[in-house]
Amino acid sequence: MTEPACFWEDVYRAVEAGGRIEGVLEPSRALLLFDTKAGDVYHLYIRTDKAWANHVALDVEAVMNSFRLARIGREKLHVHIYGDPLVDEERLSSLTFPIAAKVKLEMRPCAETETSYRPRAVALDQQRKNELKQRFAFGKPQFVYALMFVTFLVMWFAESIGSTLDPNTLIRFGAKVNPLIDEGEWWRLITPMFLHIGWFHFAINMFALWSLGPLVERMYGSTRFATIYLLAGVIATVASYAFSEAISAGASGALFGLVGALLYFGLRDRSLFMKTLGPPLFIMLGLNVGLAFVLGASLDHSAHAGGLVGGFLMAGVVGLPDEHVKKRRLLFAGLVFVASGALFWLGYNR
């Protein structure tokens, strides 16, 4: 069988438009490509020498089994078939396959012999994959583990003196207490993110930090990660100071700051965000929903909201490692200054 020029040319155009090659059946019999722009669409390119639709269906099903396409769930699968025109091409639209994905088939007759697009498509795909690896290799997880260790030491020391379920112990170790902040103990805007209300609260937040932290530190680098985490935590406490009278403590606000940093990344690179960052975010959100059921009204929603917005804004201030637009960073810095000042003013004059 000759190799259709349009097979690899179409693959090249798809990679050029943002597709990523997931696998190839040699010799260029079939290729699976993920559409990173759409985020939920796979493209299956198949060469066939069959003349009847039911025989093509057997080819397609065999290729699906080779690529184990049952794993793609309810996403969309576009099947592009290359070969001579079929005798009963009108039957293609009625073919069905035993997978959950919504399958769409189209036939493209072509028979020219041409291979120049293959090396171009493969090279471009490899370049994109190297760029993807680099996106998650700007730093090594170091500061996140230091944070976990310091937070454990604070928790252990507080528990050795008294129970962190006791408000007096929390106040002694730096919980957010609005009247004390009013009196000038502004350091209480920082210390609450290192203190927790009981071991369960500590454990669930540290698990969330362990799940999200290394990813964000790899994406932003250690210095940017530390800046986002700490200042988002402060903004979260300031938001709590503005809208909540309750004594509060915990790393949740700073953790929501990491979610905000991931959302900023999603704003800059939507397709990669949708493909790679869903599971950690679902873990984070699921943990906090569970915590809401356990702690009920005692959960500091204002701190969570403040941390989420603060993390997003701080990510804009420090920028991604490969961002070089200073005007945008200055704009985000101005927003952080105005928002933090307004929240503190509200809390001080409530």
C-alpha positions in Angstrom: 0.0 0.0 0.0 1.3 3.5 -0.8 1.5 6.0 2.0 -1.1 8.8 1.6 0.5 12.2 1.6 -2.6 13.6 3.3 -2.2 11.2 6.2 1.0 12.7 7.6 0.2 16.1 6.2 -3.0 16.2 8.2 -1.1 14.9 11.3 1.5 17.6 10.9 -1.2 20.3 10.6 -2.9 19.0 13.7 0.3 19.0 15.7 1.0 22.5 14.4 -2.4 23.6 15.7 -1.6 22.2 19.2 -2.3 18.5 19.0 -0.1 16.0 20.8 0.8 12.5 19.3 -0.1 9.8 21.8 1.0 6.8 19.8 1.8 5.4 16.4 1.1 1.9 14.9 3.9 1.1 12.4 4.3 1.2 9.5 2.2 4.4 9.7 -0.9 2.3 9.8 -2.6 4.4 12.5 -1.9 7.3 14.8 -3.6 8.6 17.9 -3.5 12.4 18.6 -4.9 14.4 21.5 -6.4 17.8 20.7 -4.9 20.0 23.5 -7.0 23.0 22.4 -10.3 21.3 22.8 -9.2 19.4 25.9 -11.6 16.5 25.4 -11.1 15.4 21.8 -8.9 12.6 20.4 -8.2 12.1 16.7 -7.5 8.7 15.3 -5.8 8.5 11.9 -6.1 5.1 10.1 -4.8 3.9 6.8 -6.9 1.1 5.2 -7.0 -0.9 2.0 -10.6 -2.2 2.6 -13.3 -1.5 0.1 -16.4 -2.1 2.3 -17.6 -0.2 5.4 -18.0 -3.3 7.5 -14.4 -4.3 6.8 -13.2 -0.8 7.6 -15.1 -1.1 10.9 -13.1 -4.2 11.8 -9.9 -2.3 11.0 -11.0 0.7 13.2 -12.0 -1.6 16.1 -8.7 -3.4 15.9 -6.8 -0.1 16.1 -9.0 1.0 19.0 -8.1 -2.2 20.9 -4.4 -1.6 20.1 -4.5 1.9 21.6 -6.8 0.7 24.4 -9.2 3.5 23.6 -11.8 2.3 26.2 -9.7 4.3 28.6 -10.7 7.7 27.1 -14.1 7.5 28.7 -16.8 9.8 27.4 -14.6 12.1 25.5 -14.9 12.6 21.8 -13.1 10.5 19.2 -12.8 11.7 15.6 -11.7 8.9 13.3 -10.0 9.9 10.0 -9.9 7.1 7.5 -7.4 7.2 4.6 -7.6 4.9 1.5 -9.4 4.3 -1.7 -13.1 5.3 -1.9 -15.4 2.7 -0.4 -18.1 0.9 -2.3 -20.7 1.7 0.4 -19.2 4.8 2.0 -22.7 6.0 3.0 -22.7 3.3 5.7 -19.8 4.9 7.6 -22.1 7.2 9.5 -24.1 4.2 10.8 -21.2 2.3 12.3 -21.0 1.9 16.1 -18.2 0.9 18.4 -18.1 -0.6 21.9 -16.5 2.4 23.7 -17.9 5.2 25.8 -16.5 8.0 23.7 -18.7 9.7 21.1 -17.2 8.5 17.8 -17.3 10.5 14.5 -15.9 8.9 11.3 -14.9 10.6 8.1 -13.3 9.1 4.9 -10.5 10.9 3.0 -9.5 9.1 -0.2 -5.9 9.8 -1.2 -3.1 7.7 -2.6 -0.1 9.9 -3.3 3.3 8.6 -2.1 4.9 11.2 0.2 6.8 10.9 3.4 8.3 14.4 4.0 5.6 15.4 6.5 6.3 12.5 8.9 9.7 13.7 10.2 8.3 17.3 10.4 5.3 16.1 12.4 7.4 13.9 14.7 10.0 16.6 15.3 7.4 19.3 16.0 5.6 16.9 18.4 8.8 16.2 20.3 9.6 19.9 20.5 6.2 20.5 22.1 6.6 17.7 24.5 10.0 19.0 25.6 8.4 22.4 26.2 5.8 20.7 28.3 8.4 19.0 30.4 10.2 22.3 30.9 6.9 23.9 32.0 7.0 21.6 35.1 10.7 21.7 35.7 11.4 25.3 36.8 12.1 24.3 40.3 12.5 21.3 42.6 10.2 20.8 45.6 12.2 22.0 48.5 10.4 24.9 50.2 7.1 23.0 50.3 8.7 20.3 52.5 10.4 22.9 54.7 7.0 24.4 55.2 5.5 21.1 56.2 8.3 20.5 58.7 8.0 24.0 60.3 4.2 23.7 60.5 4.6 20.3 62.2 7.1 21.7 64.7 4.6 24.5 65.6 1.8 22.0 65.9 3.9 19.6 68.0 5.1 22.4 70.3 1.7 23.9 70.8 0.2 20.5 71.6 3.0 19.8 74.1 2.0 23.0 75.9 -1.7 22.6 75.7 -4.5 21.5 73.3 -4.8 23.4 70.1 -8.6 22.8 70.5 -8.4 25.2 73.4 -8.8 28.9 72.3 -6.3 30.0 74.9 -3.6 27.8 73.4 -4.4 29.1 69.9 -4.2 32.7 71.1 -0.9 32.0 72.8 0.6 30.6 69.6 -0.5 33.3 67.2 -4.1 32.7 66.0 -5.9 35.5 64.3 -7.7 37.5 67.0 -9.2 40.7 65.8 -9.1 42.8 69.0 -5.4 41.9 69.5 -4.6 42.9 65.9 -6.4 46.2 66.5 -4.1 46.7 69.5 -1.0 46.4 67.3 -0.2 42.7 67.2 0.0 42.7 63.4 2.2 39.6 63.4 -1.0 37.7 63.9 -1.7 38.3 60.2 1.2 35.9 59.4 1.4 33.3 62.2 -2.1 31.7 61.7 -1.0 29.9 58.6 1.4 27.9 60.7 -1.1 27.0 63.4 -3.9 24.5 63.3 -7.0 23.6 65.3 -6.4 20.0 66.3 -4.5 17.2 64.6 -7.2 16.4 62.1 -7.2 20.0 60.8 -3.4 19.8 60.6 -3.4 16.4 58.8 -5.9 17.4 56.1 -4.2 20.7 55.3 -0.7 19.0 55.2 -2.1 16.3 52.8 -3.4 19.1 50.6 -0.1 20.9 50.7 1.7 17.6 49.9 -0.7 17.1 46.9 -0.5 20.7 45.5 2.7 22.2 46.7 5.3 20.2 44.7 3.4 20.8 41.5 3.2 24.6 42.0 6.8 24.8 43.1 7.9 22.9 40.0 5.9 25.3 37.9 6.9 28.6 39.5 10.3 27.8 41.1 11.0 27.9 44.9 11.3 31.6 45.3 8.1 32.4 43.5 6.3 29.5 45.2 7.4 30.8 48.7 6.2 34.4 47.8 2.8 33.1 46.6 2.2 30.8 49.5 3.3 33.3 52.3 1.7 36.4 50.9 -1.5 34.6 49.8 -1.7 33.3 53.4 -1.3 36.9 54.7 -4.0 38.2 52.4 -6.3 35.3 53.5 -5.8 36.3 57.2 -6.5 40.0 56.3 -9.7 38.9 54.6 -10.7 37.0 57.7 -9.8 40.0 59.8 -12.1 42.1 57.6 -15.1 39.8 57.5 -15.0 37.4 60.4 -14.9 38.0 64.2 -14.0 34.5 65.1 -10.6 33.3 66.2 -9.0 31.5 63.3 -5.9 29.5 62.4 -4.8 27.2 59.6 -3.0 26.9 56.3 -6.2 26.7 54.3 -6.0 30.3 53.1 -2.4 29.8 51.8 -3.4 26.5 50.2 -6.2 28.2 48.4 -3.5 30.7 47.3 -1.8 27.8 45.5 -5.1 27.0 43.8 -5.2 30.6 42.8 -1.7 30.3 41.3 -2.9 27.3 39.3 -5.9 29.2 38.0 -3.5 32.0 36.9 -1.5 29.4 35.0 -4.8 28.2 33.5 -5.5 31.7 32.3 -2.1 31.8 30.6 -2.2 28.2 29.1 -5.8 26.9 29.2 -5.3 23.7 27.2 -2.3 22.5 29.3 -4.2 23.4 32.5 -7.3 21.4 31.5 -5.2 18.3 30.6 -2.7 18.2 33.5 -4.0 20.0 36.6 -7.5 18.6 37.2 -6.7 15.8 39.7 -4.7 17.9 42.2 -7.4 20.6 42.2 -10.1 18.1 42.7 -8.2 16.7 45.6 -7.9 20.1 47.2 -11.5 21.0 46.6 -12.8 17.7 47.8 -10.8 17.9 51.0 -12.2 21.3 51.8 -15.7 20.2 51.1 -15.2 17.3 53.5 -13.7 19.7 56.0 -16.8 21.9 55.6 -19.0 19.0 56.6 -16.8 18.2 59.7 -16.2 21.8 61.0 -19.5 23.3 59.7 -19.9 27.0 60.5 -16.4 27.2 62.1 -14.8 27.1 58.7 -13.4 30.4 57.7 -14.8 31.0 54.3 -13.6 34.6 54.1 -10.0 33.4 54.5 -10.4 30.8 51.8 -11.8 33.3 49.4 -9.1 35.8 50.3 -6.4 33.2 49.8 -7.8 32.1 46.4 -7.9 35.7 45.1 -4.6 36.5 46.8 -2.8 33.5 45.3 -4.1 34.5 41.8 -3.0 38.1 42.2 0.4 37.1 43.7 1.0 34.7 40.8 0.4 37.6 38.5 2.9 39.7 40.5 5.7 37.2 40.4 4.7 35.8 37.0 5.5 32.4 35.5 9.2 31.8 35.0 9.0 32.3 31.3 6.9 35.5 31.4 8.5 38.8 30.8 5.7 41.3 30.6 6.6 43.8 33.3 3.5 46.0 32.8 1.2 43.1 33.7 3.2 42.3 36.8 3.0 46.0 37.9 -0.7 45.9 37.3 -1.2 42.8 39.5 1.1 44.4 42.2 -1.1 47.5 42.2 -4.2 45.2 42.6 -2.6 43.4 45.5 -1.7 46.7 47.3 -5.2 48.1 46.8 -7.1 44.9 47.8 -4.9 44.3 50.9 -5.2 47.9 52.0 -9.0 47.9 51.5 -9.4 44.7 53.4 -7.2 45.9 56.3 -9.1 49.2 56.4 -12.4 47.3 56.6 -11.2 45.1 59.4 -9.7 48.0 61.4 -12.8 50.2 61.0 -15.5 47.5 61.3 
